[in-house]
Amino acid sequence: MNLFDPFQQRSLTLRNRLVVSPMCEYSATDGVPNDWHLVHLGSRAVGGAAVVISEATAVSAQGRISPQDTGLWNQAQLQAWQPITRFIREHGAIAGIQLAHAGRKASTLRPWDGHGPVPPGQGDWLTVAPSALPFDTGWNVPLALDDAAIQTVVADFRAAAQRSLEAGFQLIEIHAAHGYLLHQFLSPLSNQRDDRYGGSFENRTHLTREVIAAVREVWPAELPLWLRISATDWADDGGWDLPQSIELARMVKPLGVDLIDVSSGGLLPHVKIPLSPGYQVPFAAQIRREADIATGAVGLITEAEQADSIVANDEADVVLIARESLRDPYFPRRAAQQLGLKIEAPAQYQRAW
């Protein structure tokens, strides 16, 4: 098995094992994607990726990370996504969308406008979380969700999944990583509830499992559903960790999750993460082996041989490329050349390949 072998996910055949990871562009207006998103995502489909996953797309206005996030909570957003997904599919890639709710990390400035929360009166909004614990010093104290509000979140994910189908997406990834709302419920460091959504591992995973079930109610059985998790909080004491991630992966597979996209961190500020090329790959490999589920590896994967070895060594089924894809939209084509392979180019580009 190598990086350019096809990979079956339900009724879809991925043309290779390279996936464009969701990357926030902070460039939408009122959640509506625009020409930037068409060119950004479309160029990576032309570049040869098997799946192109949109940035974290909010299931509600309250769930946005920044005011400039894309969304899928209304008809205008749905219609704006349609030409983007059509272009991706026309160029041989699968159009994927990551559905998300930022929880206590919502209402934040986009990176080039500063850091931390949106200042009061400048487009900020009320943030929510499992418990009234701010992300960091100087951040907003979120409102702890009551049971009715939690059910609204579940309904928002279900409705966004239905809109995803109508918008032309073929794959959904549920975002339960990087310290956003579902991750906040998973980790005991951010979830201090004493009801059915807090306390035990079973209770802390309840909302994630409810969201998966709600999405699967409307997402066709022939289309794949992925789940992104943070395998560890990188906490010095307690927190979400790899053994819990493995057990969660075992629990969600029967619910209709086809692949675990394995990242890490994001729940806590100022943690020390041992960054190195492929530093998260061992998490993907262990979850794949012990939970018997397909996994995706991500994190400082920048070279063709590196990506190929991950697949060849059965450490993951797909490799998700993020920052290297920003640097080079044609990374899959370059990787194929470096590995001595040839992949078909669009007719318009064939004279260059």
N, C-alpha and C positions, 0 to 999 in steps of 0.2 A: 504494500500500500504506500502510495506517495502523495505529495501535495497536489498533484494534478489528476489524481484518480477521481471519478465522480462519486458522489455520496447521496444516498437515497434518504429522504425525509418524507415519510408518508407518500403522497402522490407526486412529490417534487423530486427532481434529480438535480442536485447541485453540480455544476459543470467542473468544479474543482473544490478544494478544501479551504480556499481563502475567502474570508468574509470581511467586509468593511464594518468596523465596530461603530456603534452609535457615538457621535461626537457633537456636542452642543455647538451651535453656530451663533446663537444669540442674535438672530437677524430677522425674526418675524415681527409682524404688527398685529396685535390682538389675536395672537395664536395662528395667524394665517401665513403659511409658507409662500415664498415668492420666487422670482427668477434666480436669486442666489442659491436657493435650495435645489432648484432644477439643475443648474449648472454643477453645483457641488456634488450632488448625489449622482446625477447623470454621467458625469465624467468618469466616475469610478466604475460605473457599469460598462462604459466603453473601455475602461482600463483593464477589464478582464476578470473582476471579482465575481465569485459565484453568487453571493448575497450582498446586497447593499442595504444596511439597516439605517433608518433615519435616526436623528438625534432623539434624546429623551423627550417624548411628546406627551404633554400634560392631558390627563383625562378630565380636568376641570380647571377653571381659571385659578382657583386657589392652589392647585397642585403644581403650578409653574415654578421652576427654579428662579427665573428672572422674568421681568416684564416682556422680554423679547423672545421667550421660548415659543416653539410651535405647540399647537394644541389640536385636539380632535374631539371637542365637545359641542360643535355646532355644524350646521350645514355649509356655511361659507368656508370653513376650514376643510371639510370633506371635499368640496369641489376644487379647492386649490391644490389638494394633493393629487387629484386624478391625472393631470398631465405629467406630473413627476413620476408617478408609478408606471404610467404607460411608457414613458421614455426608457425607464430602467428595464422593463420587461422586453421592450423592442430590441434591446441590445444584449439580450441573452442572460441577464442577471435576474435573480429573484428579488422582488421588492419587499423589504422587511420594515417593520415599525416597532420601536420600543415604546411601550405605554408606561407612563410613570406618574407618580405623585410625590412631590418633594417634601411634604410634611414640614418639620421644623426648619428645614434648610430652604424653604421657599422665600419669596419676596427678597431676593438678594440682587445686588448689582452685577451686571455682566462684567467680565474681567477687566476690559479696557476702560470701564467707568469707575473703577475703584474696587474695594473689597468689603465684604460684610453686607448687612441688611440695607435695603433701599431706605433712605432717610424718610422720616415721617412727613406726610404731605406731598411726597414726590412720586406718587404712584405705588406706595406700599400697600400691603393688605395683611389681614389677620392670618397667622400661621397656626397649624394644628399638628398634633403629635399624639402618641399613646399616653404620654405623661407631660406635665407642665415643666419640662426641663429644657432650657435653651441649649443650642449647639455649642456655644462658647461664650466667654465673657463679652458683653456688649451686644449680644444677639438678642432678638426678640424672645420673650417667654411665650411659648406656644400654648394654645388652648388644648386641654386634654379632651380628646374626642369621646362623646358619650355613645351609647349603643346605637342610637338612631343615626348619628353622624357617621359611624363606621359603616352602617348599611348603605348610606348614601355613597360612600367611597366605593363600596363593592358594586353598586349600581352604576357608578360612573365608569368603572373599568369595563363592565359588561357593555354599556352603551358605546364606549369608545371602540371596543372590539368589533361591534356591529358596523360602526362607521368605517373602521379599517377595511373591512371586507368591501363595502360599497366604494371606498376610495381606491380600490385596486391593489391593496397589499395582499401578499401571499403567505406571509410569515409574521407572527407576532412574537415579540420578546417582552415579557413582563419584567419590569425593573424592581428587583428586591435587593439592590446592592447600594454601595457608596453612601450610606447614611441617610437615604431617602425613606419615605414613610414606611414601606413594608419592612425594610431593614431595621428601622427604629422599633417596630413591633417585635422583630426577631431577637434583638439583643437585650439582655437583662440590664445593660448599662443605660439604655434609653427607655426601657419599658418597666415601669414600677407599678403596674396595675395589679389589682387583686380580684379582678373579675375573670370571665372566661377567655379574655384576650391577654392575660398577663400571669406571671408566676412560673408555672411549669413549662417545659419545652413544648408540650402538647398545646398549651394555651397560647404561648408566644408565636407559634407557627399557624395558629388558627386563621388569622386574617389572610395570610399569604395563600393558604389552602382554599379559603372562601373565594378569593379573587380568581385563582386558577379555575375553580369549578364554574364560576360565573362567566368567565371568558369562554370556557369550553362549551357552555350552553349555546352560544351564538356563533362560535368559530367552527367552521366545517371540519368534520372528522378527517377529511382528506388533506387538510392543511396543517403544517407543523406549528407547535407552540414551544417556545424556548423560555427559560427562566434565567435571568442574570442574578447571581448572588455574590456577596463578598464572603470568601471562605473563612476569613478571620477579621476581627476588629483590630488586630495587632495591639491588643491591650496588655498591659503588664499584669493585670489581675482580673480574672473573670472575663465576661463579654462573650460574644459569638465567636465560635472557633471551628476548626476543621471537623472534629467528630460530630458536632451538631449539623454542619453542612452536609456531611455524608448521610446522616439520618434523614435530614430534610429531603435530600435527593431521592432516597428510597421511598419516602412518603408521597412525593409528587408524581413519580413515574406512573402509578396506576390512575392518577387524576388526569392524565393526558399530556404531561410535559415530555417532550421528545429529546431535549438537550439542555444541559446546564452550562451556561456561559460563566466561567469561573474567574472572578476578579477578587479584589480584597480591599479592606480599609474603607475610609470615608465617614465612618460614624463618629469618630473622635478627632478633635484638632490636636496638632502638635505631637502625634505619635511618631515613633521612629520605625520606618519601614526599610528593610534591608534591600534597597533597589539594586538590581543587577539584571543583565539580559535574561529574559525568561524566568524571572524570579517567582512568578505565580504558576508556572507550568506544573510543578510537583503537586499542587492542590488539584488541578484538573485531572492529573494522572491518577491520584488516589481516589478521588470521587468516582471516576470512570471505572476503576477496578473494583472498588468495594460496594458501590451502589448499583453497578451493572446498568449504567445509563450513559448515553453519548455525552461528551463534554466538548467545550470550546476553550482554547487557551488564549490568553491575552496578556500583554504587559511587556514592553521593551523587547518586542520581537521585530527585528529590523532587517534580517538577512534571509535570503532564499534558502540557503543550506540549513540555517537554524530552524526555519519554519518547516522545511521538509523533514528534518529529523524528528520533530515533535510528532508528526503523523506517522512516520515510518516506525518509530519506537512505541507506537500505541499509547502515547501519553495523552493524546486528545484526538478527536475526530475532525475538528476544524480549527483553524487558526484565525483569530480575529486581529486585524491590523488597524491601529488607530493613528497615532502620530506619523508613522511612516507613510500611511496613506495620505495624510495631509501634505507631506513633503513630496510625494510622488503618486498621483492618481493612477499611474500605470504600473504600479508595483507588481501586480500579477504577471504582466507581460515581461517585465525585466527579470522577474524570478524564473519564469519559464526559460528564457534565454540562458540564464546562468546555470540552470540545471540541465541544459542541453535538450530542451523540449521546445516544441512549436505549438502555439495555440492560435486559433484563427483570429485574425484582426478584422474590424469592420472594412467593408469594401473601400471606403474612403481613405483608409490608412494602409492598405495592403502593400503599397509600393515602398513603404518605410520599413516593413517587417520581413 
